């Protein structure tokens, strides 16, 4: 049986990936997303208790290709976004695959 990974651990992994990819600090990310530069310090100390709304804000930001170099969202981030339950913007949703696997053909 697979052990569930706590959401806070998933968020930390994604945040560190973003910070490294963008040559920014975790504090900068937290300031951008939730206007709280010490957010990740508390996460690492184990004293943070983020709400679902906070996790959704991070998922929306981190899941946005424009926030990553060359628009490449890492797999771990895509997984975090999915687990949090954030859907891509309506315009980003696909209507089908050209190979017909979805049952629709995109013209």
N, CA and C atoms as an extended XYZ file, in Angstrom:
321
Properties=species:S:1:pos:R:3:atomname:S:1:resname:S:1:resid:I:1 pbc="F F F"
N         0.840       -1.181        0.000 N   UNK     1
C         0.000        0.000        0.000 CA  UNK     1
C         0.884        1.242        0.000 C   UNK     1
N         0.552        2.205       -0.850 N   UNK     2
C         1.308        3.443       -0.918 CA  UNK     2
C         0.934        4.352        0.240 C   UNK     2
N         1.936        4.985        0.801 N   UNK     3
C         1.694        5.920        1.892 CA  UNK     3
C         1.360        7.289        1.304 C   UNK     3
N         0.341        7.914        1.817 N   UNK     4
C        -0.059        9.237        1.337 CA  UNK     4
C         0.995       10.270        1.727 C   UNK     4
N         1.274       11.173        0.819 N   UNK     5
C         2.223       12.250        1.084 CA  UNK     5
C         1.418       13.454        1.572 C   UNK     5
N         1.743       13.969        2.755 N   UNK     6
C         1.001       15.125        3.270 CA  UNK     6
C         1.053       16.306        2.292 C   UNK     6
N        -0.038       17.043        2.198 N   UNK     7
C        -0.106       18.182        1.280 CA  UNK     7
C         0.982       19.209        1.550 C   UNK     7
N         1.298       19.442        2.807 N   UNK     8
C         2.326       20.427        3.130 CA  UNK     8
C         3.679       19.984        2.578 C   UNK     8
N         3.954       18.671        2.606 N   UNK     9
C         5.201       18.155        2.037 CA  UNK     9
C         5.206       18.310        0.522 C   UNK     9
N         4.069       18.045       -0.100 N   UNK    10
C         3.962       18.239       -1.555 CA  UNK    10
C         4.186       19.704       -1.913 C   UNK    10
N         3.566       20.599       -1.131 N   UNK    11
C         3.729       22.027       -1.384 CA  UNK    11
C         5.191       22.431       -1.245 C   UNK    11
N         5.862       21.963       -0.209 N   UNK    12
C         7.271       22.312       -0.011 CA  UNK    12
C         8.122       21.847       -1.189 C   UNK    12
N         7.876       20.642       -1.671 N   UNK    13
C         8.623       20.119       -2.822 CA  UNK    13
C         8.418       21.017       -4.035 C   UNK    13
N         7.179       21.387       -4.283 N   UNK    14
C         6.852       22.231       -5.440 CA  UNK    14
C         7.441       23.629       -5.284 C   UNK    14
N         7.341       24.177       -4.094 N   UNK    15
C         7.857       25.521       -3.842 CA  UNK    15
C         9.371       25.563       -4.029 C   UNK    15
N        10.061       24.547       -3.537 N   UNK    16
C        11.520       24.495       -3.709 CA  UNK    16
C        11.888       24.360       -5.181 C   UNK    16
N        11.114       23.585       -5.922 N   UNK    17
C        11.367       23.446       -7.360 CA  UNK    17
C        11.181       24.791       -8.064 C   UNK    17
N        10.118       25.532       -7.704 N   UNK    18
C         9.872       26.843       -8.308 CA  UNK    18
C        10.999       27.806       -7.968 C   UNK    18
N        11.402       27.826       -6.697 N   UNK    19
C        12.459       28.736       -6.261 CA  UNK    19
C        13.758       28.458       -7.015 C   UNK    19
N        14.094       27.192       -7.166 N   UNK    20
C        15.319       26.832       -7.883 CA  UNK    20
C        15.210       27.182       -9.371 C   UNK    20
N        14.089       26.851       -9.983 N   UNK    21
C        13.910       27.097      -11.417 CA  UNK    21
C        13.908       28.589      -11.746 C   UNK    21
N        13.434       29.407      -10.823 N   UNK    22
C        13.313       30.845      -11.065 CA  UNK    22
C        14.392       31.670      -10.377 C   UNK    22
N        15.328       30.993       -9.721 N   UNK    23
C        16.405       31.659       -8.988 CA  UNK    23
C        15.835       32.692       -8.012 C   UNK    23
N        14.832       32.261       -7.268 N   UNK    24
C        14.172       33.090       -6.266 CA  UNK    24
C        14.128       32.339       -4.947 C   UNK    24
N        13.772       33.031       -3.888 N   UNK    25
C        13.686       32.409       -2.571 CA  UNK    25
C        12.267       31.918       -2.295 C   UNK    25
N        12.167       31.027       -1.320 N   UNK    26
C        10.847       30.590       -0.869 CA  UNK    26
C        10.070       31.766       -0.285 C   UNK    26
N        10.787       32.655        0.363 N   UNK    27
C        10.151       33.839        0.928 CA  UNK    27
C         9.502       34.682       -0.165 C   UNK    27
N        10.178       34.813       -1.296 N   UNK    28
C         9.619       35.597       -2.408 CA  UNK    28
C         8.348       34.944       -2.940 C   UNK    28
N         8.382       33.623       -3.092 N   UNK    29
C         7.199       32.903       -3.562 CA  UNK    29
C         6.027       33.125       -2.609 C   UNK    29
N         6.280       32.982       -1.323 N   UNK    30
C         5.212       33.155       -0.334 CA  UNK    30
C         4.664       34.577       -0.342 C   UNK    30
N         5.537       35.543       -0.553 N   UNK    31
C         5.093       36.933       -0.626 CA  UNK    31
C         4.210       37.153       -1.852 C   UNK    31
N         4.599       36.582       -2.980 N   UNK    32
C         3.815       36.724       -4.212 CA  UNK    32
C         2.429       36.106       -4.047 C   UNK    32
N         2.385       34.908       -3.479 N   UNK    33
C         1.132       34.146       -3.461 CA  UNK    33
C         0.221       34.514       -2.292 C   UNK    33
N         0.773       34.625       -1.097 N   UNK    34
C        -0.076       34.863        0.082 CA  UNK    34
C         0.344       36.077        0.908 C   UNK    34
N         1.259       36.877        0.349 N   UNK    35
C         1.709       38.091        1.026 CA  UNK    35
C         2.211       37.808        2.442 C   UNK    35
N         2.977       36.723        2.584 N   UNK    36
C         3.498       36.298        3.888 CA  UNK    36
C         4.860       35.646        3.673 C   UNK    36
N         5.911       36.451        3.742 N   UNK    37
C         7.257       35.969        3.473 CA  UNK    37
C         7.763       34.902        4.421 C   UNK    37
N         7.148       34.737        5.566 N   UNK    38
C         7.595       33.732        6.541 CA  UNK    38
C         6.778       32.441        6.470 C   UNK    38
N         5.888       32.353        5.522 N   UNK    39
C         5.018       31.185        5.410 CA  UNK    39
C         5.810       29.879        5.376 C   UNK    39
N         6.824       29.797        4.520 N   UNK    40
C         7.565       28.542        4.384 CA  UNK    40
C         8.485       28.270        5.568 C   UNK    40
N         8.900       29.307        6.270 N   UNK    41
C         9.666       29.105        7.504 CA  UNK    41
C         8.790       28.342        8.496 C   UNK    41
N         7.543       28.775        8.632 N   UNK    42
C         6.621       28.086        9.541 CA  UNK    42
C         6.324       26.667        9.056 C   UNK    42
N         6.242       26.482        7.748 N   UNK    43
C         6.028       25.126        7.212 CA  UNK    43
C         7.176       24.210        7.614 C   UNK    43
N         8.394       24.703        7.461 N   UNK    44
C         9.564       23.892        7.807 CA  UNK    44
C         9.657       23.647        9.304 C   UNK    44
N         9.176       24.577       10.104 N   UNK    45
C         9.173       24.415       11.566 CA  UNK    45
C         8.039       23.516       12.037 C   UNK    45
N         7.084       23.274       11.168 N   UNK    46
C         5.936       22.458       11.543 CA  UNK    46
C         4.855       23.233       12.265 C   UNK    46
N         4.937       24.557       12.222 N   UNK    47
C         3.940       25.371       12.919 CA  UNK    47
C         2.896       25.974       11.980 C   UNK    47
N         3.055       25.764       10.686 N   UNK    48
C         2.074       26.290        9.724 CA  UNK    48
C         0.864       25.366        9.686 C   UNK    48
N        -0.286       25.956        9.511 N   UNK    49
C        -1.524       25.196        9.374 CA  UNK    49
C        -2.332       25.835        8.246 C   UNK    49
N        -1.860       25.636        6.992 N   UNK    50
C        -2.512       26.326        5.876 CA  UNK    50
C        -3.939       25.848        5.642 C   UNK    50
N        -4.779       26.774        5.262 N   UNK    51
C        -6.165       26.451        4.934 CA  UNK    51
C        -6.233       25.870        3.523 C   UNK    51
N        -7.376       25.313        3.199 N   UNK    52
C        -7.593       24.811        1.838 CA  UNK    52
C        -7.454       25.950        0.838 C   UNK    52
N        -7.930       27.124        1.195 N   UNK    53
C        -7.834       28.279        0.297 CA  UNK    53
C        -6.379       28.647        0.018 C   UNK    53
N        -5.534       28.557        1.036 N   UNK    54
C        -4.114       28.859        0.850 CA  UNK    54
C        -3.467       27.836       -0.070 C   UNK    54
N        -3.755       26.563        0.144 N   UNK    55
C        -3.209       25.520       -0.726 CA  UNK    55
C        -3.681       25.720       -2.162 C   UNK    55
N        -4.933       26.112       -2.336 N   UNK    56
C        -5.457       26.362       -3.678 CA  UNK    56
C        -4.754       27.542       -4.335 C   UNK    56
N        -4.459       28.577       -3.576 N   UNK    57
C        -3.744       29.735       -4.140 CA  UNK    57
C        -2.371       29.318       -4.633 C   UNK    57
N        -1.660       28.516       -3.835 N   UNK    58
C        -0.347       28.040       -4.279 CA  UNK    58
C        -0.483       27.124       -5.490 C   UNK    58
N        -1.470       26.250       -5.480 N   UNK    59
C        -1.664       25.327       -6.602 CA  UNK    59
C        -1.955       26.093       -7.891 C   UNK    59
N        -2.796       27.107       -7.809 N   UNK    60
C        -3.107       27.905       -9.006 CA  UNK    60
C        -1.862       28.615       -9.533 C   UNK    60
N        -1.091       29.201       -8.633 N   UNK    61
C         0.118       29.918       -9.055 CA  UNK    61
C         1.147       28.951       -9.629 C   UNK    61
N         1.428       27.890       -8.880 N   UNK    62
C         2.468       26.952       -9.312 CA  UNK    62
C         2.056       26.164      -10.552 C   UNK    62
N         0.778       25.954      -10.738 N   UNK    63
C         0.304       25.203      -11.892 CA  UNK    63
C         0.218       26.019      -13.167 C   UNK    63
N         0.450       27.308      -13.071 N   UNK    64
C         0.378       28.200      -14.233 CA  UNK    64
C         1.704       28.150      -15.007 C   UNK    64
N         1.690       27.678      -16.245 N   UNK    65
C         2.932       27.584      -17.025 CA  UNK    65
C         3.697       28.903      -17.123 C   UNK    65
N         3.008       30.035      -17.126 N   UNK    66
C         3.683       31.332      -17.233 CA  UNK    66
C         4.604       31.605      -16.046 C   UNK    66
N         4.436       30.876      -14.955 N   UNK    67
C         5.269       31.084      -13.769 CA  UNK    67
C         6.496       30.178      -13.734 C   UNK    67
N         6.752       29.482      -14.836 N   UNK    68
C         7.893       28.575      -14.939 CA  UNK    68
C         8.719       28.930      -16.169 C   UNK    68
N        10.036       28.763      -16.065 N   UNK    69
C        10.863       29.022      -17.246 CA  UNK    69
C        10.382       28.172      -18.425 C   UNK    69
N        10.235       28.815      -19.550 N   UNK    70
C         9.809       28.152      -20.782 CA  UNK    70
C         8.441       27.482      -20.655 C   UNK    70
N         7.689       27.812      -19.625 N   UNK    71
C         6.339       27.277      -19.459 CA  UNK    71
C         6.264       25.814      -19.082 C   UNK    71
N         7.370       25.247      -18.619 N   UNK    72
C         7.421       23.820      -18.298 CA  UNK    72
C         7.072       23.577      -16.827 C   UNK    72
N         5.838       23.165      -16.562 N   UNK    73
C         5.397       22.849      -15.200 CA  UNK    73
C         5.881       21.437      -14.862 C   UNK    73
N         6.683       21.281      -13.794 N   UNK    74
C         7.182       19.948      -13.426 CA  UNK    74
C         6.054       18.977      -13.068 C   UNK    74
N         6.311       17.694      -13.265 N   UNK    75
C         5.319       16.660      -12.972 CA  UNK    75
C         4.854       16.701      -11.516 C   UNK    75
N         5.790       16.927      -10.584 N   UNK    76
C         5.416       16.976       -9.163 CA  UNK    76
C         4.421       18.103       -8.901 C   UNK    76
N         4.578       19.204       -9.617 N   UNK    77
C         3.665       20.338       -9.459 CA  UNK    77
C         2.299       19.994      -10.046 C   UNK    77
N         2.294       19.386      -11.218 N   UNK    78
C         1.025       18.980      -11.832 CA  UNK    78
C         0.278       18.020      -10.912 C   UNK    78
N         1.015       17.132      -10.255 N   UNK    79
C         0.409       16.194       -9.315 CA  UNK    79
C        -0.176       16.939       -8.109 C   UNK    79
N         0.578       17.904       -7.574 N   UNK    80
C         0.102       18.709       -6.446 CA  UNK    80
C        -1.179       19.451       -6.820 C   UNK    80
N        -1.185       20.070       -7.990 N   UNK    81
C        -2.358       20.809       -8.465 CA  UNK    81
C        -3.564       19.879       -8.538 C   UNK    81
N        -3.344       18.681       -9.053 N   UNK    82
C        -4.428       17.703       -9.168 CA  UNK    82
C        -4.944       17.286       -7.788 C   UNK    82
N        -4.031       16.986       -6.879 N   UNK    83
C        -4.417       16.529       -5.540 CA  UNK    83
C        -5.180       17.623       -4.789 C   UNK    83
N        -4.755       18.862       -4.952 N   UNK    84
C        -5.438       19.971       -4.287 CA  UNK    84
C        -6.829       20.174       -4.890 C   UNK    84
N        -6.986       19.797       -6.137 N   UNK    85
C        -8.292       19.880       -6.779 CA  UNK    85
C        -8.493       21.115       -7.621 C   UNK    85
N        -7.398       21.714       -8.022 N   UNK    86
C        -7.469       22.907       -8.859 CA  UNK    86
C        -7.454       22.475      -10.316 C   UNK    86
N        -8.411       22.978      -11.074 N   UNK    87
C        -8.494       22.665      -12.496 CA  UNK    87
C        -7.789       23.741      -13.298 C   UNK    87
N        -7.277       23.369      -14.470 N   UNK    88
C        -6.690       24.401      -15.323 CA  UNK    88
C        -7.767       25.391      -15.747 C   UNK    88
N        -7.340       26.554      -16.157 N   UNK    89
C        -8.288       27.566      -16.631 CA  UNK    89
C        -9.116       26.985      -17.766 C   UNK    89
N       -10.350       27.441      -17.888 N   UNK    90
C       -11.241       26.914      -18.922 CA  UNK    90
C       -10.607       26.936      -20.300 C   UNK    90
N        -9.880       27.981      -20.616 N   UNK    91
C        -9.254       28.083      -21.923 CA  UNK    91
C        -8.151       27.075      -22.135 C   UNK    91
N        -7.624       26.506      -21.057 N   UNK    92
C        -6.530       25.554      -21.175 CA  UNK    92
C        -7.028       24.124      -21.326 C   UNK    92
N        -8.300       23.903      -21.092 N   UNK    93
C        -8.837       22.544      -21.184 CA  UNK    93
C        -8.840       22.085      -22.636 C   UNK    93
N        -8.512       20.823      -22.855 N   UNK    94
C        -8.510       20.302      -24.212 CA  UNK    94
C        -9.889       19.782      -24.560 C   UNK    94
N       -10.200       19.811      -25.817 N   UNK    95
C       -11.499       19.326      -26.276 CA  UNK    95
C       -11.389       17.948      -26.880 C   UNK    95
N       -10.220       17.429      -26.995 N   UNK    96
C       -10.025       16.105      -27.574 CA  UNK    96
C        -8.606       15.967      -28.079 C   UNK    96
N        -8.254       14.759      -28.477 N   UNK    97
C        -6.909       14.499      -28.963 CA  UNK    97
C        -6.973       14.119      -30.433 C   UNK    97
N        -6.003       14.578      -31.181 N   UNK    98
C        -5.980       14.324      -32.617 CA  UNK    98
C        -5.905       12.841      -32.941 C   UNK    98
N        -5.375       12.039      -32.024 N   UNK    99
C        -5.257       10.609      -32.301 CA  UNK    99
C        -6.554        9.854      -32.025 C   UNK    99
N        -7.583       10.578      -31.600 N   UNK   100
C        -8.887        9.967      -31.397 CA  UNK   100
C        -9.052        9.226      -30.086 C   UNK   100
N        -8.056        9.222      -29.221 N   UNK   101
C        -8.158        8.480      -27.968 CA  UNK   101
C        -9.281        9.006      -27.088 C   UNK   101
N        -9.597       10.279      -27.185 N   UNK   102
C       -10.638       10.835      -26.329 CA  UNK   102
C       -12.029       10.668      -26.921 C   UNK   102
N       -12.097       10.163      -28.118 N   UNK   103
C       -13.388       10.008      -28.764 CA  UNK   103
C       -13.772       11.202      -29.606 C   UNK   103
N       -12.977       12.259      -29.512 N   UNK   104
C       -13.218       13.443      -30.325 CA  UNK   104
C       -11.969       13.724      -31.142 C   UNK   104
N       -12.171       14.258      -32.318 N   UNK   105
C       -11.045       14.653      -33.152 CA  UNK   105
C       -11.030       16.164      -33.213 C   UNK   105
N        -9.860       16.728      -32.921 N   UNK   106
C        -9.703       18.173      -32.964 CA  UNK   106
C        -9.314       18.562      -34.374 C   UNK   106
N       -10.058       19.463      -34.954 N   UNK   107
C        -9.762       19.899      -36.324 CA  UNK   107
C        -8.706       20.965      -36.327 C   UNK   107
